[in-house]
Amino acid sequence: MNDIFISYRREGGATTARLICKALEEKNFRCFFDSESLSFGSFADNIKENLRNSPNFILVVTPGSLDRCISPDDWVHQEIALALKLYKSRKIQRIIPIFANGTTGFPDNLPPEISAIAEQNAIELNHKDFEANFSRLIERIYHEKRDQLLNCFLDQHLEGDSQHLEFLHETFKGCLSPTQQMHALKTNIKMHWKGGVQTLLDDYHDSFLRDLCIMLNLNQEGGRDTILRRIEHWLTNEQHEDPDATVSNNILKCYINEASSWELGRLCDQLGVKVDKRSPSKMRETLSNRLELELDFASLHIQDLKTIAGAALGEDRIERCKKQELVDLLTDAYQRGRAETV
C-alpha cells in the first residue's frame, strides 16, 4: 500500500516529481509516481489499484503541464478525474496540488470533469521557501497510523510541565537538522514575538547587543541597561532619537544619584532654580534630564566614577581604568550628547 500517489507531466515535471518523491521518502512515506512508465493496456487497472491504495493524491503542476488535459484520453487528465471521484467517495483522503517551477495557478480552461481540482488548496514549492512550504505539505498529508501515533504522543505531554517541555525540545531537535531548526525557530519567533525588547534580547551578551546597535545604526556605547533602553526607545518612537543624548542622560542620571547633597545643591545653583535643598529627592527630580549642567567628574572618588561608568557605559570598559581615564571617558561621552543642548 502506498501513502502517496504523485501525478505529474513527464515533460517539464519529471525532475520536480522525483525530488518531491525523494524528500517524502526521506520522511518514511511510501510514494507511487512513475505511472507514465506503465503500458497503455495496463494503465486503467494499475492506476485504479495505486490510487485506491494511496490515501493522498499529489498533483505536480508545472508550466504547461495541464495544457493537454483538454483531451479525456490524456493520462494526467485521467489520473485527476479518477482521484476526484475517489476523493468524493472518501477513498482518497487528501488531494494536494503543488505549484512548481514558477507556476502560481491553474489554467482557466480546465474541462468540467477535472475543474474541481482548482478548488483544492495548493502549495507552492520554490527554492526560496522550500523548507517552510515542504513542512506545510507534510502537515497536509494524511496517514492514519502516523497521525494517531503522533497525536497520542503529543497528548502525553502536559502543558505547564517543565520536564515534558524539555523532552519535546529534544524531540524537536531530533526531527530537524540544525539548519531546519534555525529556520523553524526564526519563523516562529517572527510569528509570535509581541514586540517586547526584554523578551527578545534579555539573554544576550553585551557584545551581541552592540553589534545589533551597529546594524540598526544606533550608538552602541553604554552598559547593558542603557543599550536596551536605547533600542526600546528606537522601537517605540517615530522620531529617531539622538543616541549620544541618551548616553549623556544616563551619565547625568547616574551622576546625580551618586552625588552628595552639597553637590546637588551646587548643580541647582548652576541652573538658578529655587528648590528645597533639604530634600535630595526634590533636587534630583529638578536636575533630571538637564543636559546643560556642567558635571565635575574630577571631584568624585574613583569608586563613584566606576559606579557611574559601569552603569552608563558598561563595566567591561572601566574594569582597569585609572581615575583620570574614567574622568576623560565620562567627560567625552557626556559632552557628545550635550552638543545640541548647550
C-alpha positions as CSV (number, residue, x, y, z in Angstrom):
1,M,0.0,0.0,0.0
2,N,1.3,3.5,-0.9
3,D,0.9,6.5,1.2
4,I,1.0,9.0,-1.7
5,F,0.3,8.9,-5.4
6,I,2.2,11.6,-7.3
7,S,0.8,12.7,-10.6
8,Y,3.0,14.8,-13.0
9,R,3.7,15.6,-16.6
10,R,6.9,14.0,-17.7
11,E,7.8,17.0,-19.9
12,G,8.8,19.7,-17.5
13,G,7.7,17.9,-14.3
14,A,9.7,14.7,-14.0
15,T,12.7,16.2,-12.2
16,T,10.5,18.1,-9.7
17,A,8.3,15.0,-9.1
18,R,11.4,12.9,-8.4
19,L,12.7,15.5,-5.9
20,I,9.4,15.6,-4.1
21,C,9.2,11.8,-4.0
22,K,12.7,11.6,-2.6
23,A,12.0,14.2,0.0
24,L,8.9,12.4,1.1
25,E,10.6,9.0,1.2
26,E,13.2,10.5,3.5
27,K,10.2,11.2,5.8
28,N,9.3,7.5,5.5
29,F,6.3,8.0,3.2
30,R,5.7,5.3,0.5
31,C,5.2,7.0,-2.8
32,F,4.0,5.9,-6.3
33,F,4.7,8.4,-9.0
34,D,6.0,6.7,-12.1
35,S,2.7,5.9,-13.7
36,E,3.7,7.0,-17.2
37,S,6.1,4.1,-17.4
38,L,3.1,1.7,-17.5
39,S,1.9,0.3,-20.8
40,F,-1.3,1.6,-22.2
41,G,-3.1,-1.7,-21.8
42,S,-2.5,-1.9,-18.1
43,F,-2.9,1.8,-17.4
44,A,-6.5,1.8,-16.1
45,D,-6.1,-1.2,-13.8
46,N,-2.8,-0.1,-12.5
47,I,-3.9,3.5,-11.9
48,K,-7.1,2.4,-10.1
49,E,-5.2,0.0,-7.9
50,N,-2.5,2.5,-6.9
51,L,-4.9,5.4,-6.4
52,R,-7.2,3.3,-4.3
53,N,-4.2,2.2,-2.2
54,S,-3.0,5.8,-1.8
55,P,-4.9,8.0,0.7
56,N,-3.1,11.0,-0.7
57,F,-3.0,12.3,-4.3
58,I,-0.4,14.9,-5.1
59,L,-0.6,16.7,-8.5
60,V,2.6,18.4,-9.6
61,V,1.6,21.5,-11.7
62,T,4.4,22.9,-13.8
63,P,4.3,25.3,-16.7
64,G,2.1,23.8,-19.5
65,S,1.6,20.5,-17.6
66,L,-2.2,20.8,-17.8
67,D,-2.5,22.0,-21.4
68,R,-3.1,18.5,-22.8
69,C,-5.8,17.8,-20.2
70,I,-8.4,19.1,-22.5
71,S,-8.4,15.6,-24.0
72,P,-10.1,12.9,-21.9
73,D,-7.6,10.4,-23.3
74,D,-4.7,12.3,-21.7
75,W,-3.1,10.3,-18.8
76,V,-2.8,13.2,-16.4
77,H,-6.4,14.1,-17.2
78,Q,-7.5,10.5,-16.3
79,E,-5.4,10.5,-13.1
80,I,-7.0,13.7,-11.9
81,A,-10.5,12.6,-12.8
82,L,-10.2,9.3,-11.0
83,A,-8.6,11.0,-8.0
84,L,-11.5,13.4,-7.7
85,K,-14.0,10.6,-8.0
86,L,-12.2,8.6,-5.3
87,Y,-12.0,11.7,-3.1
88,K,-15.7,12.3,-3.4
89,S,-16.3,8.7,-2.2
90,R,-13.7,9.2,0.6
91,K,-11.4,6.5,-0.8
92,I,-8.8,9.3,-1.1
93,Q,-8.4,11.5,2.0
94,R,-6.3,14.3,0.6
95,I,-5.8,16.0,-2.8
96,I,-2.8,18.3,-2.7
97,P,-1.9,20.3,-5.8
98,I,1.7,21.6,-5.9
99,F,2.7,24.6,-8.0
100,A,6.3,24.3,-9.0
101,N,8.8,25.8,-11.4
102,G,7.2,29.2,-11.4
103,T,3.5,28.1,-11.7
104,T,1.2,30.0,-9.5
105,G,-2.3,28.9,-10.5
106,F,-4.5,26.6,-12.6
107,P,-5.4,27.4,-16.2
108,D,-8.9,28.8,-16.8
109,N,-9.9,26.3,-19.4
110,L,-9.9,23.0,-17.4
111,P,-12.5,20.5,-18.6
112,P,-15.6,20.2,-16.4
113,E,-14.8,16.7,-15.3
114,I,-11.5,17.8,-13.7
115,S,-12.2,21.5,-12.9
116,A,-12.8,20.7,-9.2
117,I,-9.1,20.2,-8.8
118,A,-8.8,24.0,-8.8
119,E,-10.9,24.1,-5.6
120,Q,-8.2,22.3,-3.6
121,N,-5.7,24.4,-1.6
122,A,-2.4,24.3,-3.5
123,I,1.1,24.6,-2.1
124,E,3.9,26.5,-3.9
125,L,7.3,24.8,-3.8
126,N,10.2,27.1,-4.7
127,H,13.9,27.3,-3.7
128,K,13.4,30.4,-1.5
129,D,10.8,29.0,0.9
130,F,11.2,25.3,0.2
131,E,11.6,24.1,3.8
132,A,8.6,26.1,5.1
133,N,6.3,25.1,2.3
134,F,7.5,21.4,2.4
135,S,6.6,21.4,6.1
136,R,3.1,22.6,5.1
137,L,3.0,19.7,2.7
138,I,3.9,17.2,5.4
139,E,1.2,18.7,7.6
140,R,-1.4,18.2,4.9
141,I,-0.6,14.6,4.1
142,Y,-3.0,12.0,5.6
143,H,-1.6,9.0,7.4
144,E,-4.0,7.4,9.8
145,K,-1.5,5.5,12.0
146,R,1.2,8.2,11.8
147,D,-1.4,10.8,12.8
148,Q,-2.7,8.5,15.6
149,L,0.7,7.8,17.0
150,L,1.8,11.5,16.8
151,N,-1.4,12.8,18.4
152,C,-1.2,10.2,21.2
153,F,2.5,11.1,21.7
154,L,1.8,14.8,21.9
155,D,-1.2,14.3,24.2
156,Q,1.1,12.6,26.7
157,H,3.0,15.9,27.2
158,L,1.2,18.2,29.6
159,E,1.2,21.9,29.2
160,G,3.0,23.6,32.2
161,D,5.2,20.6,32.9
162,S,8.8,21.8,32.5
163,Q,10.2,18.3,32.1
164,H,7.7,17.5,29.3
165,L,8.6,20.7,27.6
166,E,12.3,19.7,27.8
167,F,11.5,16.3,26.3
168,L,9.6,18.0,23.4
169,H,12.6,20.3,22.8
170,E,14.8,17.3,22.4
171,T,12.3,15.6,20.1
172,F,12.1,18.8,18.0
173,K,15.9,18.8,17.7
174,G,16.0,15.2,16.7
175,C,13.3,15.7,14.0
176,L,15.2,18.6,12.2
177,S,18.6,19.3,11.0
178,P,20.4,22.3,12.6
179,T,19.6,24.4,9.5
180,Q,15.9,23.4,9.7
181,Q,15.8,24.1,13.4
182,M,17.2,27.6,12.9
183,H,14.7,28.3,10.1
184,A,11.8,26.9,12.2
185,L,12.8,29.0,15.2
186,K,13.2,32.2,13.2
187,T,9.8,31.7,11.5
188,N,8.0,31.1,14.8
189,I,9.7,34.0,16.6
190,K,8.6,36.3,13.7
191,M,5.1,34.9,14.2
192,H,4.8,35.0,18.0
193,W,7.1,37.9,19.2
194,K,4.8,40.6,20.7
195,G,7.3,43.4,20.5
196,G,8.9,43.3,23.9
197,V,12.6,44.2,23.8
198,Q,13.3,42.4,27.1
199,T,11.7,39.2,25.8
200,L,13.8,39.3,22.6
201,L,17.1,40.4,24.0
202,D,17.3,39.7,27.7
203,D,19.5,36.6,27.4
204,Y,22.1,38.0,25.1
205,H,25.6,39.3,25.9
206,D,26.6,42.9,25.6
207,S,28.7,42.2,22.6
208,F,25.7,40.9,20.7
209,L,23.6,44.0,21.7
210,R,26.4,46.3,20.5
211,D,26.5,44.5,17.1
212,L,22.7,44.8,16.9
213,C,23.0,48.6,17.6
214,I,25.5,48.9,14.7
215,M,23.1,47.1,12.4
216,L,20.3,49.4,13.5
217,N,22.6,52.5,13.0
218,L,22.4,53.2,16.8
219,N,25.1,54.3,19.2
220,Q,26.5,51.1,20.7
221,E,28.1,52.7,23.7
222,G,26.8,52.3,27.2
223,G,26.1,49.4,29.6
224,R,23.5,46.7,29.1
225,D,20.6,48.6,30.5
226,T,21.5,51.7,28.5
227,I,21.6,49.8,25.3
228,L,18.3,48.0,26.0
229,R,16.6,51.3,26.7
230,R,18.1,52.8,23.6
231,I,16.7,50.0,21.4
232,E,13.3,50.2,23.1
233,H,13.2,53.9,22.6
234,W,14.1,53.5,18.9
235,L,11.5,50.8,18.5
236,T,8.6,52.7,20.1
237,N,9.2,56.2,18.9
238,E,8.5,57.6,15.5
239,Q,11.2,60.3,15.8
240,H,14.7,59.0,15.6
241,E,16.5,59.7,18.9
242,D,19.9,61.2,19.3
243,P,21.8,58.2,20.7
244,D,24.6,60.4,22.1
245,A,22.0,62.3,24.1
246,T,20.7,59.0,25.5
247,V,24.2,58.1,26.9
248,S,24.6,61.7,28.3
249,N,21.2,61.5,30.0
250,N,22.2,58.1,31.6
251,I,25.5,59.6,32.8
252,L,23.6,62.6,34.3
253,K,21.1,60.3,36.0
254,C,23.9,58.1,37.5
255,Y,25.9,61.2,38.5
256,I,23.1,62.8,40.4
257,N,22.2,59.5,42.1
258,E,25.8,59.3,43.4
259,A,26.2,63.0,44.2
260,S,26.2,64.3,47.7
261,S,23.6,66.8,49.0
262,W,26.2,69.6,48.7
263,E,27.0,68.7,45.1
264,L,23.2,68.5,44.3
265,G,22.8,72.0,45.7
266,R,25.7,73.3,43.7
267,L,24.1,72.0,40.5
268,C,20.8,73.5,41.4
269,D,22.5,76.9,41.9
270,Q,24.2,76.4,38.5
271,L,20.7,76.2,37.0
272,G,19.5,79.2,39.0
273,V,16.4,77.4,40.2
274,K,14.8,77.5,43.7
275,V,14.4,74.1,45.3
276,D,14.3,72.8,48.9
277,K,17.9,71.8,49.4
278,R,17.0,69.8,52.4
279,S,15.4,67.3,50.1
280,P,17.8,65.3,47.9
281,S,15.0,63.6,46.1
282,K,13.5,67.0,45.0
283,M,16.9,68.2,43.9
284,R,17.4,65.1,41.8
285,E,14.0,65.5,40.3
286,T,14.8,69.1,39.4
287,L,18.2,68.1,37.8
288,S,16.9,65.2,35.8
289,N,17.4,65.5,32.0
290,R,19.1,68.9,32.3
291,L,22.0,68.3,30.0
292,E,23.0,71.9,30.2
293,L,24.6,71.1,33.6
294,E,28.3,71.1,33.9
295,L,29.4,68.0,35.8
296,D,32.6,67.9,37.8
297,F,33.7,64.3,37.4
298,A,37.2,65.1,38.7
299,S,35.7,65.9,42.2
300,L,34.3,62.4,42.6
301,H,36.0,59.4,44.2
302,I,37.3,56.7,41.8
303,Q,34.7,54.2,43.2
304,D,31.9,56.7,42.4
305,L,33.3,57.2,38.9
306,K,33.4,53.4,38.4
307,T,29.8,53.1,39.5
308,I,28.7,55.8,37.1
309,A,30.7,54.5,34.2
310,G,29.8,50.9,34.9
311,A,26.0,51.7,34.8
312,A,26.1,54.2,31.9
313,L,28.9,52.9,29.7
314,G,29.4,49.2,30.5
315,E,31.6,47.6,33.1
316,D,33.8,46.0,30.5
317,R,35.1,49.4,29.6
318,I,36.2,50.6,33.1
319,E,37.5,47.5,34.8
320,R,41.1,48.5,34.8
321,C,40.8,52.3,34.2
322,K,42.6,54.8,36.5
323,K,40.8,57.8,37.8
324,Q,41.9,60.2,35.1
325,E,41.0,57.7,32.4
326,L,37.5,57.5,33.9
327,V,37.2,61.3,34.1
328,D,38.2,61.6,30.5
329,L,35.9,58.8,29.4
330,L,32.8,60.2,31.1
331,T,33.5,63.8,30.2
332,D,33.9,62.8,26.5
333,A,30.7,60.7,26.4
334,Y,28.7,63.3,28.4
335,Q,29.9,66.2,26.2
336,R,28.9,64.5,22.9
337,G,25.3,64.2,23.9
338,R,25.2,67.8,25.0
339,A,26.2,69.2,21.7
340,E,22.7,70.1,20.6
341,T,21.7,71.3,24.1
342,V,24.5,73.7,25.1
